Amino acid sequence: MDFLTQSLVLGLTEYAPLVLAAIGFALLYRLTGLINVAYSETITLGAYFGVWLNTTYTLDFYAVLFPAGLMAGVLSVATYFLIFRPAKQRNVGALEMIIISFGLSILLRYGLQFVFGYPVRFFDVPPPETVYVLGVGVGTFRLLAVASAVVLSLLLFLFIQRTSYGLQIRALTSDDDLAQASGIRPLAVTTLIWFVAGLAGGLAGAFLGVGSSVAPFLGWRQFLFILLVVLVGGSWGLSGVIGVGILTGVALAAMTLLFGQGLYAQLVLIVAFMVILKVRRSRLTESAKV
């Protein structure tokens, strides 16, 4: 089987949830400039909400997917109103906000362990059917994750670019004071963004959970790559985040096939991201001096 074809198919299907989560995180980062570490727990909560609905009410995965995302979105909004908005109103600095988000992440993680217990949990679903794409066997849940990432990406792009609320979001991210002077309601727009970001993270968590298992560190294991994807691709907007997320998934799949070990692939990719960020920062600094 062709190595490039296998890497492409596996990269797109295995890491589609990474793109979903990166879209949500990019919205928050673009709006607030905050590296919200607690976003990793939004992903984890999406998985736990999904497995709880699945095992408690004997619902299949397709029935619990959207409710799990909605619950994660509501929780995301709750953290904004209870934690981040009060901190912002007290003019808390950027570093302190990151520390607050890190503390919230730990609180939510141990809260999950207290409520759901320490053992790893699994979705009660039948083995997914295998569909062959370009000669590569792919589970139906993985294909659904790809379809969801494509649909959500398209809807978000159209929402931000073609609707009045999207115009308000772009105005708010560009200049908060000017947006308020133009009659835009920042609170409503900000609430909407936190909800959409939580929805995307929750869906990503559910897909990650059904593909393997559900554990308290599920989202945390993905957070570094989500952050790097947003930092590298964010300068080109949402389309840049999506593009870099796809390339990241394909690169991880290719290097895993090449090295036979996922850990080596992750280490190589992290080093590559660090080099890109370093070079890009240098070029930006040089251009600024001119």
C-alpha positions in Angstrom: 0.0 0.0 0.0 1.3 3.4 -0.9 2.9 5.2 2.1 1.6 8.6 1.2 -2.0 7.4 0.7 -2.0 5.5 4.0 -0.6 8.6 5.8 -3.2 10.9 4.3 -6.2 8.7 5.0 -5.1 7.8 8.6 -4.1 11.4 9.3 -7.4 12.8 8.2 -9.5 10.2 10.0 -7.5 9.6 13.2 -6.8 13.3 13.9 -10.0 15.0 12.8 -11.0 15.6 16.4 -7.8 17.6 16.8 -9.0 20.0 14.1 -12.4 20.3 15.8 -10.8 21.2 19.1 -8.3 23.6 17.5 -11.2 25.5 15.9 -12.8 26.0 19.3 -9.6 27.0 21.0 -8.7 29.4 18.1 -12.0 31.3 18.6 -11.2 31.8 22.3 -7.6 32.7 21.7 -8.5 35.2 19.0 -11.1 36.9 21.1 -9.4 37.0 24.5 -5.7 36.4 23.8 -5.8 34.0 26.7 -4.1 30.6 26.6 -6.9 28.9 28.4 -5.4 25.8 29.8 -8.8 24.7 31.1 -9.9 24.1 27.5 -8.3 20.7 27.8 -10.9 19.8 30.4 -13.7 21.0 28.1 -12.5 18.2 25.7 -12.4 15.7 28.5 -15.8 16.7 29.8 -17.3 16.1 26.3 -16.0 12.6 26.4 -17.3 12.0 30.0 -20.7 13.5 29.2 -21.0 11.3 26.1 -20.0 8.1 27.9 -22.3 8.9 30.9 -25.3 9.4 28.6 -24.4 6.3 26.6 -24.0 3.9 29.6 -26.6 5.4 31.9 -29.5 5.7 29.4 -28.3 3.0 26.9 -28.2 5.5 24.0 -26.1 4.9 21.0 -23.1 7.1 20.2 -24.9 9.0 17.5 -27.7 10.0 19.9 -25.3 11.2 22.7 -22.9 13.1 20.4 -24.7 16.4 20.1 -26.0 16.5 23.7 -22.5 15.9 25.0 -21.3 18.9 22.9 -24.1 21.1 24.1 -23.4 20.2 27.7 -19.7 21.1 27.2 -20.7 24.4 25.6 -22.9 25.3 28.5 -20.1 24.4 31.0 -17.7 26.6 28.9 -20.1 29.5 29.2 -20.4 28.9 33.0 -16.6 29.0 33.5 -16.5 32.3 31.6 -19.2 33.9 33.8 -18.0 32.4 37.1 -14.2 32.6 36.6 -12.8 34.5 33.7 -15.3 37.5 33.4 -15.0 38.4 37.1 -11.2 38.2 36.8 -11.2 40.4 33.7 -13.5 43.0 35.5 -10.8 43.2 38.2 -8.2 43.9 35.5 -6.3 40.7 36.2 -3.1 40.5 34.1 -2.5 38.1 31.3 -0.1 35.9 33.3 -2.5 35.7 36.2 -5.3 34.7 33.8 -3.2 31.8 32.5 -2.5 30.7 36.1 -6.2 30.9 36.9 -7.0 28.8 33.9 -4.4 26.3 34.9 -5.9 26.1 38.4 -9.4 25.7 36.9 -8.0 22.9 34.8 -6.7 21.0 37.8 -10.0 21.6 39.7 -12.1 20.2 36.9 -9.8 17.2 36.4 -10.0 16.2 40.0 -13.6 17.0 40.1 -14.1 14.5 37.2 -12.2 11.9 39.1 -14.4 12.5 42.2 -17.7 12.3 40.2 -16.9 9.5 37.7 -14.2 7.6 39.6 -10.6 6.8 38.7 -11.0 3.8 36.4 -10.8 4.2 32.7 -14.3 4.2 31.1 -15.4 3.0 27.7 -18.4 3.7 25.4 -20.9 0.8 25.3 -21.1 0.7 21.5 -20.8 -2.2 19.0 -17.5 -2.4 17.1 -17.6 0.1 14.2 -17.9 -1.1 10.7 -14.8 -0.8 8.6 -15.0 1.2 5.4 -12.2 1.1 2.9 -11.0 4.5 1.7 -8.3 4.4 -1.0 -7.6 0.9 0.2 -7.2 1.9 3.8 -9.6 0.4 6.4 -11.3 3.2 8.5 -13.9 2.8 11.2 -17.3 4.5 10.7 -16.8 6.6 13.8 -13.6 8.1 12.3 -15.4 8.9 9.1 -18.1 10.6 11.2 -15.5 12.7 12.9 -14.1 13.8 9.6 -17.6 14.7 8.3 -18.3 16.6 11.6 -15.0 18.5 11.3 -15.7 19.5 7.7 -19.3 20.5 8.4 -18.5 22.5 11.6 -15.5 24.2 9.9 -17.8 25.2 6.9 -20.6 26.4 9.2 -18.2 28.5 11.4 -16.5 30.0 8.3 -19.9 31.0 6.9 -21.1 32.2 10.2 -18.1 34.4 10.8 -17.8 35.7 7.3 -21.5 36.0 6.2 -23.7 36.8 9.2 -24.2 39.9 11.3 -23.1 38.1 14.4 -19.9 37.1 12.5 -19.3 40.7 11.7 -19.6 41.6 15.3 -17.2 38.8 16.3 -14.6 40.1 13.9 -15.1 43.6 15.0 -14.8 42.6 18.7 -11.6 40.7 18.1 -10.1 43.6 16.2 -10.9 46.5 18.5 -13.0 46.1 21.6 -13.6 49.8 22.2 -14.5 50.5 18.6 -16.9 47.6 18.6 -18.7 48.9 21.7 -18.8 52.4 20.2 -20.4 50.9 17.1 -23.3 49.5 19.1 -22.1 45.9 19.4 -23.0 44.1 22.6 -19.7 42.5 23.6 -21.3 40.3 26.3 -23.7 38.6 24.0 -21.0 38.0 21.3 -18.5 36.8 23.9 -21.0 34.4 25.4 -21.7 33.0 21.9 -18.0 32.4 21.2 -17.4 30.6 24.5 -20.4 28.4 23.8 -19.3 27.5 20.3 -15.8 26.9 21.5 -17.1 24.6 24.2 -19.4 22.8 21.7 -16.4 22.1 19.4 -14.3 20.9 22.2 -17.0 18.7 23.6 -17.6 17.1 20.2 -13.9 16.5 19.8 -13.7 14.8 23.2 -16.6 12.5 22.4 -14.9 11.4 19.2 -11.6 10.9 21.0 -13.3 8.9 23.7 -15.2 6.5 21.4 -12.1 5.9 19.4 -10.1 4.7 22.5 -11.1 5.2 26.1 -12.2 8.0 28.4 -9.8 9.1 31.2 -9.2 12.3 33.2 -6.1 13.2 31.1 -7.8 12.7 27.7 -7.9 16.4 26.8 -4.6 17.3 28.5 -2.7 14.8 26.2 -4.0 16.7 23.2 -3.7 20.3 24.5 -0.1 20.9 23.5 -0.7 20.0 19.9 -3.9 22.1 19.8 -2.0 25.1 21.2 0.8 24.7 18.7 -1.6 24.4 15.8 -3.4 27.6 16.8 -0.2 29.5 17.4 1.2 28.5 14.0 -1.9 28.6 11.9 -3.8 31.4 13.7 -2.0 34.2 11.9 -3.9 33.1 8.7 -7.2 33.1 10.5 -9.6 30.1 10.9 -8.6 28.6 7.6 -5.0 28.6 8.7 -5.9 26.8 11.8 -7.8 24.2 9.9 -5.0 23.8 7.3 -2.2 23.4 9.9 -4.4 21.0 11.9 -4.9 18.8 8.9 -1.1 18.9 8.1 -0.4 18.1 11.7 -2.6 15.0 11.6 -1.1 13.7 8.3 2.4 14.4 9.6 1.7 12.5 12.9 0.3 9.5 11.0 3.2 9.5 8.5 5.9 9.6 11.2 4.1 7.0 13.3 4.1 4.7 10.3 7.7 5.5 9.6 9.1 5.2 13.2 6.6 2.6 14.4 6.2 4.6 17.6 3.8 7.4 18.2 5.9 9.0 20.9 8.8 9.6 18.5 6.4 11.2 16.0 5.1 13.6 18.6 8.6 14.6 19.7 9.7 15.3 16.1 6.6 17.4 15.5 7.0 19.4 18.7 10.5 20.3 17.7 9.4 21.3 14.2 6.7 23.5 15.7 9.2 25.2 18.0 11.5 25.9 15.0 8.6 27.4 13.0 7.6 29.6 15.8 11.1 30.8 16.4 11.8 31.6 12.7 8.4 33.3 12.3 9.0 35.4 15.4 12.4 36.4 14.1 11.0 37.5 10.8 8.2 39.4 12.4 10.8 41.2 14.6 13.0 42.0 11.6 10.1 43.4 9.6 8.9 45.5 12.6 12.3 47.1 12.8 12.2 48.1 9.2 
